[in-house]
Amino acid sequence: MAQCVKKEDDPERPKPHYLPKTENYTCELVLRLLFLVSRTEHTWLFLDCEDLAATPFLRETNPTSQVVYINLLPCLLLVLGKTCVQYAVRGELYLRASELQKEGKKIIFTNVGNPHALGQKPLTFPRQVVALCQAPFLLDDPNVGLIFPADAISRAKHYLSITTGGLGAYSDSRGIPGVRKEVAEFIERRDGYPSDPELIYLTDGASKGVMQILNTIIRGEGDGVLVPVPQYPLYSAAISLFGGSLVPYYLEETANWGLDLNNLRQSVAQAALKESLLVRAMVIINPGNPTGQCLSEANLREILNFCFHEGLVLLGDEVYQQNIYQDERPFISARKVLIGMGLPISKEVQLVSFHTVSKGYWGECGQRGGYFEMTNIPPQTVDEIYKVASIALSPNVPAQIFMGLMVNPPKPGDISYEQFVRESKGILESLRRRARIMTDGFNNCRNIVCNFTEGAMYSFPQIRLPPRAIEAAKRAGKVADVFYCLKLLEATGISTVPGSGFGQKEGVFHLRTTILPAEEDMPAIMDSFKKFNDEFMEQYEDHRGYSRM
Amino acid sequence: MAQCVKKEDDPERPKPHYLPKTENYTCELVLRLLFLVSRTEHTWLFLDCEDLAATPFLRETNPTSQVVYINLLPCLLLVLGKTCVQYAVRGELYLRASELQKEGKKIIFTNVGNPHALGQKPLTFPRQVVALCQAPFLLDDPNVGLIFPADAISRAKHYLSITTGGLGAYSDSRGIPGVRKEVAEFIERRDGYPSDPELIYLTDGASKGVMQILNTIIRGEGDGVLVPVPQYPLYSAAISLFGGSLVPYYLEETANWGLDLNNLRQSVAQAALKESLLVRAMVIINPGNPTGQCLSEANLREILNFCFHEGLVLLGDEVYQQNIYQDERPFISARKVLIGMGLPISKEVQLVSFHTVSKGYWGECGQRGGYFEMTNIPPQTVDEIYKVASIALSPNVPAQIFMGLMVNPPKPGDISYEQFVRESKGILESLRRRARIMTDGFNNCRNIVCNFTEGAMYSFPQIRLPPRAIEAAKRAGKVADVFYCLKLLEATGISTVPGSGFGQKEGVFHLRTTILPAEEDMPAIMDSFKKFNDEFMEQYEDHRGYSRM
C-alpha cells in the first residue's frame, strides 16, 4: 500500500498527502489518486521503499535511493520508465557539434554514414527515373526528350504502370508487387537460389524494418536478443524501446573483430541462468558496423548451426553488402550459406535479412528505402507481420522505386549504362582508397591501433588512453572516450562517435568515424587528427602505463 | 512448476516429456528446456491449468481450454502473445477484394482514403518542385525552363539550399529545420497564436507519428488510452501492438456522432475501478473518421477541461482539417481552443496534434509525409521523443518537401498560383458534391440511415439488418456486417469496411466507404449499391423486425 512520506529537509516540497488505507487500491490507482490531488495543490509524491518494491516502473527510475520524490505533473503523464533509450550516433557529441556549427565553426560530420551530406553526388539514372515518376505529366511533354534520356523515360513509364495511382497512392503495405518481384530476382542472381516475392517486404529504410521485426519478437523483458558488441546502437535502442533485454556477445578485436562461438554459448548460458532470459533471436551485422569486418562462409555456418541448436531467429543486417574493400573475403549472404547447408538446417533456421538504398554506392539515405526478406518464417507469423505493416498503411512509394532501380540497374547496351557504371565504380573505388588512407593514418598515430576496414563505411580505431587522461575525464564527469572525442571535436571540428556508444570491453576505448569525407580532404583531416592526438597524448602521458589493449 | 500432460486421444502428438522437478526453474526456462528437447524429437508440449496460471502469455493465447497444446517449433520463435492485432481497413474484405481483382473482377476500392488510387490527379506545382529536387542536375540544364515554370525552379533551389546534401541525405531526425519553420508559420496563421518549430517533428505520415507518441505513452497493459468508438483502427491496432489497453468512449449516432461528456466520465471511472487501468491519454479525431462529424468549439472546450481535470494527454488527429463540406462548423484546432481558454488550462493540458500530406486536396498518401506538434509537453519528454525519433534516423526527405509546400503553397502573383487554386478548388468542390450524393444515396435505400459527411473522406451509414440476415450470417460463421459487406463486394465489386472494424454499439451495424470514387462514376455506384441492398433486404426481410436503430 502506497503511503506518502514527508521529507522534512526539503522546503520546496511542502505538502505530502496520506492516503486512506484501502486494500483494494492497486499501486497504479493510488498513484492516480495522488496525482489528482496534486493537480490542484502542486504536491509532490513521496514513496517509501516498500511501495517501490510493489511498483516496478518506479523502482527502475531510481534504483538506489531510499526515498523517491517525483513531481507528478510532468512525469506521470509521459515517458516514465522509458528514459533509458540511448542513441549515441546522435548523442552528446552530435549535439555539441551542432552547437559549434551554429557558432560558425566548420564541422566535419563523420558521425553518421550519410554520404550525400559529405558531398557524394547521387547516381544520375535513378534520380531521372524517380523525377519523372514524381512529375508524370512530363511524359506527355514534347520537350521531355531534351532533358531526359529515353531509357529513363521508359523505365519511369514501367514503374508508373505497376502502381495504382502513381507515387501519390498508398501501395500494398508490403510494397509494390512488381518491385518485390525485382528484389526476388536480384536475390536469386546473387545467391543462386530462388526467392519468393511474397516473403519480401519493402520498408522505409532498413532501420524501420529492423524495428518492426524486433517489435514482433520481443514480448517483454524476459525476451533476450543476442547483439554483437561493439554494435550499431539501433539494436540497443530498439530493444530497450520495445521492452526486451539485450544479450551481448563480444567480437574479438585482436582476431580482426571475429566471432568466437564459445563467447556466444557463454552469453546465452549466462543470460538463461543468471537473468532467466529466454534468448529468442540473434543479430549479425555483415559487413560489420562499426567494426568493418566481413564474415567468412565458415563463420556464417557456425552461426547458423548455433541458431539451429538454440532455436534462435537470425537477423542478418546486410546493408553494407555492396561496400567491400578487399578481395579475400567477398560478401556472402546468410541466406546463401543457410540454404547451402542442406536439411534439416536449411528448412529450420528462421532468418530475416535486411537491405537498403542508403548504403552501397547509392547512399540514398534521405529517401528511406529498404526491404527485409523472410526465410523459414512460419506462414502465420508472416501474416502477422503483414498485419503490423498495415497499421502504417505503406512504405513511402518513391523509395520503393529506388529499391527497384537498385536491384535492377541499367544493363549493358542501355543508353545510360556507361554513365551508371562510371559513376558507381568511381564511388566504390574512391571508398576503397579512403578506407586504406584512414586505417593507415590511424595506425600512424601514437597509442592508436586500428583494424583495416574490410567492408561497410567506418573506421573503429582503439585509443589507448593514458591513465592521467582517464582521471581527467573522471574529474570532468565524462566517460573517457567521450572526453577524448569532445576534445577532438573542439580542436579539429571532426565529429566522431565515442566507442562507448557501441559497447566495448571494460577499460578499452575506441571512436568510430565514417570513411566518407571527400577523398581530396582526407589527407588534411588525418593530419589534423594526428596533430590533435599527439598533443593530447603528450599532455596526458606520464609513461606509467596505458589503458590495456 | 510446468509439467507435461499426456493427451491420450491425440495420436498426432505422441511424445510428452516430463521435466525434473526443480524449484529454481522459471516458467520461461522450463519452456526453453522443453523446446530444446522438442527440437530434435518433434515433441509437442502439454501444459495443465496450473502452469497456465503461472504463465500469463500462454494463458492469454487460449483462455478457455483446460489443456493447451502447442507445437513449440513455430510459436515459441515468433509473435506468440502478439496475435491480437486487428486491422480492418486491410482485413478480410480487402483480402477478398484483392482475390476477386486477380480473378479479373472490376473492384471499386473504397476501403482506404487513397484518392490518387481512384484517379485524383496530383497537384502540378508541388510535383514539379519535388521532381526538380530529385534531379538537381536539371537546374543547370539550359532547357529546364522549357518544361518547368520559374517559380517551381526557384522553390526547388530554395529547398535544396536548406538541406545538407539534398534529398539523398538524412535530415535531422525531427525534420529539416527550415520546413519545420514553415509549418510553425502555417500554424500561427491558422490559429492566431505563435508556434515553436522546435516542438514540431516531421514524420513518415501521420500514422507513424501517432504510433511513436502512443509507444511513448504506453508502458504496459495497465495504461489506458481513451479512443472514440467508432474509431479509425490505427488506434486499436497500435495500442494493442505496444501492449496498452484501449478504453472506448461512444459517439452518439443520433446526435450526429457528437461526444457526450457523461459517456467520457463513465468510461474513465469504469476503466479505473473495474479494470484497474490508469488512463493516460485521450484521442480525438476531428473531423471524424469514420464518422465524418466536425467538433464544435464548445465541444472542444469540454474535452480540454476534461483532460485538465483527469490529467490526460490529448492526441488530436486533425489530418482532415482541409476536408470540410459544410459552413456551419468550420474546422477549429484543439490547440487554438486550448490556448484561448487561458490559464491555468492553456499551460497545463498536454496536447499532441497530427497532420499529413495524405489528405486534404493533396491526397499524397504514397509520399508518407506528416508532422506532429507538441503543446505543453515537458522539455525532458520532448528530448526523449527526439531520441526515439533518432533511432530510425530521419523521416523521408522528399515528403518533408511536400509538407513545406502544403503549408506554404503558391501565393497570389506567383506564376503557378492560378493553376494551383484551380486544381485544389476543383478537388475540394467535387468532394463536397460527392459527400452529398453519397449521403442522399444511402438515405434513399431501404433500412439505411446515414448522417451527412460534414468533413473527412468517409460515409458511415447504419444498415438495419433484418433478424434473418443476422441468423444467416451466424450460420456462415461471420459477423453480420462482414456478411453484408462480403455479399455487397461479390455482387457489385464495391469494397467497403464493415462497421465492426471500427467498433459500434452491440447489435448496431454499419459500413464505411470513402467518398472518393470519381464524381462521374458516383451515380452508377450508388444505383448499383441500392439495387444490391434492396434485393438483400427483400431476401432476408420477414417483417418481424430489424436490428435496433
Interface residues (C-beta under 8 A of the other chain):
Chain A: T26 E28 L29 L31 R32 F35 L36 R39 F57 L73 P74 C75 L76 L77 L78 V79 L80 G81 K82 T83 V85 Q86 Y87 V89 R90 V112 N114 P115 H116 A117 L118 G119 Q120 P122 T124 R127 Q128 V130 A131 L132 Q134 A135 P136 F137 L138 D141 N143 V144 L146 I147 T163 T164 G165 G166 L167 G168 A169 Y170 S171 S173 D204 G205 S207 K208 M211 N215 T216 I217 R219 G220 G222 L234 A237 A238 L241 G243 A272 S276 L277 L278 R280 H309 E310 G311 V313 E348 Q350 G363 E364 C365 G366 Q367 R368 I377 P378 Q380 T381 E384 I385 K387 V388 S390 I391 A392 L393 S394 P395 N396 V397 P398 A399
Chain B: T26 E28 L29 L31 R32 F35 L36 R39 F57 L73 P74 C75 L76 L77 L78 V79 L80 G81 K82 T83 V85 Q86 Y87 V89 R90 V112 N114 P115 H116 A117 L118 G119 Q120 P122 T124 R127 Q128 V130 A131 L132 Q134 A135 P136 F137 L138 D141 N143 V144 L146 I147 T163 T164 G165 G166 L167 G168 A169 Y170 S171 S173 D204 G205 S207 K208 M211 N215 T216 I217 R219 G220 G222 L234 A237 A238 L241 G243 A272 S276 L277 L278 R280 H309 E310 G311 V313 E348 Q350 G363 E364 C365 G366 Q367 R368 I377 P378 Q380 T381 E384 I385 K387 V388 S390 I391 A392 L393 S394 P395 N396 V397 P398 A399
